[in-house]
Amino acid sequence: MKVAIIGAGNMGMAFAKSFIQYDLVKKEDLFLIEKNAERAEALRLEKAGVVIDTISSKIGEYDLIILSVKPQDFPSLQEELRAVIQPKQLILSIMAGISIEKIISTLNHPLVVRAMPNTPALLGMGMTAFSAAGDITLSQLKKIENLINSTGRAVFLEDESLLDAVTALSGSGPAYFFYLVKAMIEAGKQMGFEESMSALLVKQTMLGSFHLINNAEKSLDELIKAVASKGGTTEAALKRFEEGLLAQNLQEGIFAAQKRATELSK
């Protein structure tokens, strides 16, 4: 496919690099629109694809247009984009909170897929959920799914409204994980470790625990119980977490992210 990406930031380029890595798109068929002059020049030096800094009629030559700008930047480009979109082009939006219906009505174009990826896509280990407009055919959906799968794993949702929950759960999820890792490393420092040693202990623990979740034939409760012996150190920590309502606060934070995603879609 020939792909145009509007907004060549971290997520836009995560998609671009995955497409190229898996030979789904050739560099000469990758069109990058980046308004930041410094970043655009860096992309040209990298020879990341065909790079320009403004929307042009050339976009009409591409099979797929990926909208990878911040939601608040979309209104400033929609008029220019509406003028150059061609009837058979597919649009894939990875803008948080902007609904398929809004994109269709704003651009006057029915072929829209909306996706919510996350930053591990930078390593080809992302999690992306996506939904599609009714006019998208199964064949078109499969082509887009194939592209998304190059960035990690993908799941299709018939109910687009669930994408706000995806935004809060997996879209924002890496930040929650980093937040917990940072807190654990800080605790290690306060107990006397150098930061590098504390970071090693925590990161390797997280990595090993992830593989246990994926490979052990046990529930999360069983895995917790296997570590937390009666009257032991882990039980003492878990009791303090419960007293501080850690799980409840975490969940309420995720609900707040979902609420904000819904607000952005209006």
URTA-V649031 format. One record per backbone hydrogen bond with DSSP energy under -1.0 kcal/mol. NH is the residue of the N-H (numbers start at 1). CO is the residue of the C=O. E is the energy in kcal/mol with one decimal. If there is no record, write none. Layout:
nh co e
NH CO E
NH CO E
This chain:
nh co e
3 29 -2.1
4 64 -3.0
5 31 -3.3
6 66 -3.0
7 33 -2.8
13 9 -2.6
14 10 -1.7
15 11 -2.0
16 12 -2.1
17 13 -2.9
18 14 -1.7
19 15 -2.4
20 16 -2.0
21 17 -2.7
22 18 -2.1
23 20 -1.7
24 19 -3.1
25 19 -1.2
29 26 -1.8
30 27 -1.7
31 3 -2.9
32 50 -3.6
33 5 -2.9
34 52 -2.5
40 36 -2.9
41 37 -2.3
42 38 -1.9
43 39 -2.3
44 40 -1.9
45 41 -2.2
46 42 -1.8
48 43 -2.2
50 30 -3.0
52 32 -2.6
59 56 -1.7
60 57 -1.5
61 58 -2.1
62 59 -2.0
63 2 -1.3
64 2 -2.0
65 90 -2.8
66 4 -3.3
67 92 -2.6
68 6 -2.6
73 70 -2.1
77 74 -1.6
78 74 -1.4
81 77 -2.5
82 78 -2.7
83 79 -1.3
84 81 -1.3
85 81 -1.6
89 86 -1.6
90 63 -2.6
91 111 -2.2
92 65 -2.9
93 113 -3.0
94 67 -2.6
103 99 -2.0
104 100 -2.8
105 101 -2.4
106 102 -2.4
107 103 -2.5
108 104 -1.4
109 104 -1.3
112 110 -1.6
113 91 -3.1
114 131 -2.6
115 93 -3.3
116 129 -2.8
121 118 -2.0
122 119 -2.7
123 120 -1.8
124 121 -1.5
125 120 -2.5
126 151 -3.0
128 153 -2.4
129 116 -1.5
130 155 -2.1
131 114 -2.8
133 112 -2.4
136 133 -1.6
141 137 -2.4
142 138 -2.4
143 139 -1.7
144 140 -1.9
145 141 -2.7
146 142 -2.2
147 143 -1.5
148 144 -2.6
149 145 -2.6
151 148 -2.2
152 149 -1.3
153 126 -2.7
155 128 -2.0
157 130 -3.0
162 159 -1.6
163 160 -2.4
164 161 -1.1
166 162 -2.1
167 163 -2.6
168 164 -1.6
169 165 -2.3
170 166 -1.8
171 166 -2.7
172 167 -1.9
175 172 -1.3
176 172 -1.0
177 173 -2.1
178 174 -2.7
179 175 -2.1
180 176 -2.1
181 177 -2.5
182 178 -2.8
183 179 -2.0
184 180 -2.3
185 181 -2.6
186 182 -2.3
187 183 -2.0
188 184 -2.1
189 185 -2.0
190 186 -2.3
191 187 -1.2
192 189 -1.5
193 188 -2.1
198 194 -2.7
199 195 -2.8
200 196 -2.0
201 197 -2.4
202 198 -2.3
203 199 -3.0
204 200 -2.2
205 201 -1.4
206 202 -2.6
207 203 -2.5
208 204 -2.7
209 205 -2.3
210 206 -2.3
211 207 -1.8
212 208 -1.8
213 209 -2.3
214 210 -2.0
215 211 -1.8
216 212 -3.0
218 216 -1.2
223 219 -2.2
224 220 -2.4
225 221 -2.4
226 222 -1.8
228 224 -2.6
229 227 -1.4
232 229 -2.2
236 232 -1.4
237 233 -1.8
238 234 -2.8
239 235 -2.3
240 236 -1.6
241 237 -2.2
242 238 -2.3
243 239 -2.2
244 240 -1.8
245 242 -1.3
246 241 -2.6
249 245 -2.8
250 246 -2.4
251 247 -2.4
252 248 -2.5
253 249 -2.0
254 250 -1.9
255 251 -2.3
256 252 -1.9
257 253 -1.8
258 254 -2.1
259 255 -2.4
260 256 -2.1
261 257 -2.1
262 258 -2.2
263 259 -2.1
264 260 -2.1
265 261 -1.0
266 263 -1.2
